[in-house]
Amino acid sequence: MKKADKVAYDKDYAAAKKDGKPFFPYAIYKDTIIAGLAILVVIVLAITVRVEMGEPVNPASTDFLPRPDWYFYFAFELLKIFANQNALTPVIMATFMVPNILIILLVIWPFIDRGPERRIWKRPFAMGTAVLVISGLCYLTFLGASTPEGIAKGETLPLTGLDAAASAGEAVYLANGCSSCHMIKGVGAPGPGPELTNEGVKGWDNAKMTQWMKAPLAPMPSFASLPPEDLDNLSIFLNGLGTKYK
Amino acid sequence: MTTKDIGPKNPVEQGVTQLVDFVDERSGVKNSGRWLMFRNIPAGTSWFQTLGFTAMALFGMQAITGIILAMYYKPDPNTAFGSIASITNEVTWGWMVRGMHKWGASAMIVIVFLHMGRVFIWGAYKYPRELTWVTGAMLLLMTMFMGLTGYLLVWDQKAYWATVVAVNIFASAPILGPYIGDILRAGPEFGPDTLSRFYSIHMLLIPGGIATFIGLHLYFIIRLGISEPPWAKRALRVQRDEEDARRKAARDRQAGLKGSVSFPPAWVDDEQEVTR
C-alpha cells in the first residue's frame, strides 16, 4: 500500500468514526445477542444429542477406526488423495507440504494482498481464492463425513486361491482394522492408506513386508505388537495379492 | 459560611464511591473505562461483526466447563476412561457439562472460521489491521490444536488411534518432525506419560497461549478501531461523491479542450480550476 493510500484510509476511517455511534450500547447489544444465541445452541445440542462413551483404550488391540473429529476430516481426506499410490501423490504432500503451505499462506496473507481496495466486487482474485478454499474445505469435510468406516463385522474379502498361510494372514488383516484404511477388491475404506488389491505386484519379500509392518511410513501406525507368526502370515498374504490371490 | 461536599449520606454508597475513587486515583480506570465503552465505532457496524465476540464468549464457556471437568477427570491411562464414564453417568449435571464442552469445541471452530471468512471477504485484514489478522490466524491454529489434544483425553479406542496417527504425521515432518513427535508423546512410544502430557498441553499450555493472543488481538482491535463494512452507507456516499467529482472534472477538461481551439484560450480555464 502506498503512503498516499494509507493517509487516504486513515482520513476516511476517521470520518467514519466521527459519524459513528458509541461502542456501548450499539455494538455490545448485538454482540450479546449473537453470543447468547451461540451458547444457547450449544446447550440445546448438549441436551438433545447426548455424549456417548466409546470403547476403552486398549493399545494391544489394533482393531480400531482412526477417525479424527469432524473438523480434521479435510486433513484426513488429503491423506486419501496423497496415499503414496504413485510418484505424483507422495504421502508427504498430505502430511507436510499442503498443510504447511496453507498455514503459511493464512498467516502472511495480509502481506500478499496489500492493495487498498476493500470492495468485494473489485477484488476478484481474493474472492476467487476464498471461494476455492472454502468450497474445497467443505467438500473434503463432506467426503470425510460420508465415507464408510471400514467393513462390517463378518464381512470377508472376495479372494480366491488362498492357501493356509494366506488364509491365516487374511484373518490377521481383518482382525486388526487394516480395512479401516485400506481397500482390497472394493472392500474396506478407500483410504487414507493405498489400495492393496495388487500389492503383490511390487515383488517385496516377506522380510521386507514384516519390517514395514513394524516401522511403516507415517501416517500408518506400527504393528510391531503383533505376534511374529501373525506378521509372517500377513506378509505372505499381502505379498501374494494380485498375483497368487486374486 | 462555606459548604463542603461530603458525598452521599448512605454509608454503603459512600463506601463504594470511596473504593472506586481509591482505585481510580491509582489506575485511572474511570477515564479509560469511559473511553473504552463510549468510543465511537463506525455507524455501519454490522451483525456480521459479532462473530469475534461470540468466539471469545465460547472460549470463556469452554474455560468454565473445562475447569469443572478437570475437577473430576483423572489423566492416567488406568483411570481416565473410568473418570469420563463417572462424569457422564454419575456426577450431577456431568453429562451436561461434558456435552457442552464437546459441542462448544465444534461451535468454536465453526464461529472462528466464519469470523475469519468475514474478515477476509471484507478485506478487513488490510492496512492498518495486518497484525490483527496475524494474531487471529495464530488463534485459529491454537483452537485447532485444542481440538486435537482434547480428543485424546476421552481415552477411547477411536480417539487413541486417531491421535496415534496424528502424532505419526507430526513426527514424519522433515528435520524437526522426530523432535516434535517425541515432545508430544513424551518419549519415542505412545505411553502412560503421553496422556498427562496432552492433558497439560490441553488445559495449561494452549489456553495460556490463546488467552495471551486474545489479549493482543483485542489490543489491536481497540487501538485501530472496528473496520467499516465495505457497503456502509457512509462509505458508499463518499465513493459516489468521489465518482461524481471525477466525472465533473473529466467534463470540465473536455469543455476546456473544446475551448482551446477558439477564444478564450485553455489557460483561462485552468486558472478558474485553480481558484475554485
Interface residues (C-beta under 8 A of the other chain):
Chain A: M1 D5 K6 Y9 D10 D12 Y13 A15 A16 K17 K18 D19 G20 K21 P22 F23 F24 Y26 A27 K30 D31 I33 I34 A35 A38 I39 V41 V42 I43 L45 A46 I47 V49 R50 V51 M53 G54 E55 P56 V57 N58 P59 S61 T62 D63 F64 L65 P66 R67 P68 D69 W70 Y71 F72 I92 T95 F96 I103 L106 V107 I108 W109 P110 F111 D113 R114 G115 P116 E117 R118 R119 I120 R123 A126 M127 A130 I134 G177 L217 A218 P219 M220 P221
Chain B: L36 M37 F38 R39 N40 I41 P42 A43 G44 T45 W47 Q49 T50 L51 F53 T54 M56 A57 L58 M61 P77 F81 I84 A85 T88 W95 M96 R98 G99 M100 K102 W103 G104 A105 S106 A107 I109 I111 G117 F120 I121 W122 G123 A124 Y125 K126 Y127 P128 R129 E130 W133 V134 A137 M138 L140 L141 M144 G147 L148 Y151 V154 W155 D156 Q157 K158 A159 Y160 W161 A162 V164 V165 A166 N168 I169 A171 S172 A173 P174 F190 G225 I226 E228 P230 W231 A232 R234 A235 V238
